[in-house]
Amino acid sequence: METLFLLIPLSLVLVVAIAWGLWWALRSGQYDDLERPAQSVLLDDDRAH
């Protein structure tokens, strides 16, 4: 029973941390363009830099 007094608050803190991380990722534009990074690997760019 004593472990529940430890595990329940820890799980709530973990849920809040995950929700905050997801909210931050959505607000900062992490999921704005999901296609271009995957396609840029496949594109052949022969320009000299």
N, CA, C and O of each residue as an XYZ file, in Angstrom:
196
protein
N       0.815     -1.197      0.000
C       0.000      0.000      0.000
C       0.858      1.260      0.000
O       0.493      2.275     -0.594
N       2.011      1.181      0.679
C       2.865      2.371      0.723
C       3.447      2.697     -0.645
O       3.717      3.857     -0.955
N       3.639      1.651     -1.472
C       4.195      1.934     -2.794
C       3.202      2.677     -3.673
O       3.610      3.418     -4.568
N       1.909      2.494     -3.440
C       0.914      3.234     -4.214
C       0.994      4.731     -3.935
O       0.746      5.546     -4.824
N       1.338      5.089     -2.709
C       1.485      6.502     -2.373
C       2.673      7.127     -3.097
O       2.739      8.347     -3.241
N       3.601      6.306     -3.550
C       4.731      6.788     -4.319
C       4.457      6.699     -5.823
O       4.770      7.631     -6.563
N       3.881      5.595     -6.275
C       3.721      5.363     -7.702
C       2.627      6.217     -8.337
O       2.775      6.634     -9.486
N       1.558      6.482     -7.639
C       0.476      7.294     -8.210
C       0.933      8.733     -8.473
O       0.703      9.234     -9.574
N       1.563      9.414     -7.527
C       2.054     10.766     -7.852
C       3.136     10.761     -8.935
O       3.182     11.663     -9.772
N       4.005      9.749     -8.919
C       5.025      9.685     -9.966
C       4.411      9.481    -11.344
O       4.880     10.064    -12.321
N       3.387      8.674    -11.432
C       2.738      8.470    -12.721
C       2.011      9.731    -13.170
O       1.988     10.032    -14.364
N       1.426     10.462    -12.253
C       0.780     11.718    -12.616
C       1.795     12.746    -13.109
O       1.520     13.484    -14.055
N       2.944     12.798    -12.484
C       4.007     13.700    -12.927
C       4.480     13.298    -14.317
O       4.736     14.163    -15.155
N       4.599     12.006    -14.574
C       5.018     11.529    -15.881
C       3.990     11.875    -16.953
O       4.366     12.270    -18.057
N       2.721     11.736    -16.655
C       1.671     12.080    -17.612
C       1.706     13.574    -17.914
O       1.561     13.971    -19.070
N       1.894     14.394    -16.909
C       1.968     15.844    -17.123
C       3.200     16.196    -17.951
O       3.126     17.068    -18.817
N       4.329     15.536    -17.703
C       5.544     15.810    -18.468
C       5.374     15.412    -19.932
O       5.815     16.138    -20.823
N       4.748     14.285    -20.187
C       4.513     13.854    -21.563
C       3.543     14.797    -22.260
O       3.754     15.146    -23.422
N       2.488     15.213    -21.578
C       1.520     16.143    -22.166
C       2.180     17.485    -22.464
O       1.915     18.083    -23.507
N       3.025     17.961    -21.574
C       3.728     19.225    -21.813
C       4.663     19.090    -23.004
O       4.732     20.004    -23.826
N       5.388     17.979    -23.124
C       6.289     17.770    -24.257
C       5.549     17.724    -25.572
O       6.023     18.277    -26.565
N       4.402     17.078    -25.605
C       3.598     17.039    -26.820
C       3.059     18.425    -27.158
O       3.072     18.830    -28.321
N       2.590     19.145    -26.158
C       2.084     20.507    -26.386
C       3.194     21.405    -26.924
O       2.967     22.184    -27.849
N       4.389     21.300    -26.352
C       5.513     22.112    -26.807
C       5.867     21.774    -28.253
O       6.110     22.677    -29.053
N       5.898     20.488    -28.597
C       6.244     20.080    -29.952
C       5.219     20.592    -30.953
O       5.586     21.029    -32.044
N       3.964     20.546    -30.603
C       2.931     21.039    -31.506
C       3.005     22.547    -31.666
O       2.860     23.057    -32.777
N       3.226     23.263    -30.580
C       3.265     24.731    -30.635
C       4.528     25.255    -31.310
O       4.498     26.337    -31.897
N       5.634     24.523    -31.243
C       6.882     25.025    -31.820
C       7.062     24.628    -33.282
O       8.079     24.963    -33.888
N       6.095     23.922    -33.855
C       6.142     23.615    -35.270
C       6.925     22.364    -35.621
O       7.378     22.232    -36.758
N       7.094     21.468    -34.710
C       7.848     20.251    -34.987
C       7.160     19.359    -36.014
O       7.825     18.577    -36.693
N       5.852     19.464    -36.137
C       5.104     18.599    -37.041
C       4.542     19.370    -38.242
O       3.571     18.925    -38.855
N       5.131     20.503    -38.581
C       4.614     21.307    -39.686
C       4.861     20.653    -41.044
O       3.948     20.586    -41.866
N       6.066     20.174    -41.291
C       6.406     19.596    -42.585
C       7.011     18.215    -42.362
O       8.188     18.091    -42.023
N       6.209     17.191    -42.552
C       6.669     15.827    -42.325
C       7.208     15.176    -43.599
O       7.861     14.136    -43.519
N       6.956     15.752    -44.754
C       7.324     15.125    -46.016
C       8.709     15.557    -46.518
O       9.457     14.724    -47.030
N       9.057     16.814    -46.384
C      10.294     17.322    -46.993
C      11.556     16.672    -46.431
O      12.425     16.323    -47.229
N      11.724     16.482    -45.127
C      12.953     15.834    -44.664
C      13.114     14.410    -45.182
O      14.234     13.979    -45.457
N      12.021     13.679    -45.318
C      12.117     12.315    -45.835
C      12.453     12.320    -47.316
O      13.191     11.450    -47.777
N      11.934     13.273    -48.068
C      12.202     13.325    -49.499
C      13.574     13.908    -49.806
O      14.154     13.592    -50.845
N      14.099     14.743    -48.936
C      15.397     15.359    -49.202
C      16.520     14.323    -49.188
O      17.553     14.533    -49.824
N      16.342     13.230    -48.488
C      17.333     12.174    -48.483
C      17.385     11.481    -49.850
O      18.450     11.064    -50.307
N      16.243     11.370    -50.478
C      16.147     10.648    -51.746
C      16.518     11.505    -52.953
O      16.897     10.962    -53.990
N      16.420     12.809    -52.846
C      16.706     13.695    -53.971
C      18.209     13.758    -54.220
O      19.005     13.792    -53.282
N      18.582     13.774    -55.485
C      19.988     13.842    -55.866
C      20.351     15.307    -56.088
O      19.839     15.949    -57.004
N      21.216     15.815    -55.265
C      21.626     17.207    -55.348
C      23.103     17.255    -55.756
O      23.988     17.032    -54.931
N      23.359     17.547    -57.029
C      24.732     17.539    -57.541
C      25.394     18.912    -57.537
O      26.496     19.069    -58.063
N      24.748     19.886    -56.960
C      25.330     21.229    -56.916
C      26.556     21.244    -55.996
O      26.574     20.597    -54.949
N      27.564     21.987    -56.405
C      28.748     22.160    -55.574
C      28.468     23.209    -54.505
O      27.873     24.248    -54.790
N      28.878     22.949    -53.330
C      28.625     23.895    -52.221
C      29.855     24.683    -51.947
O      29.858     25.532    -51.055
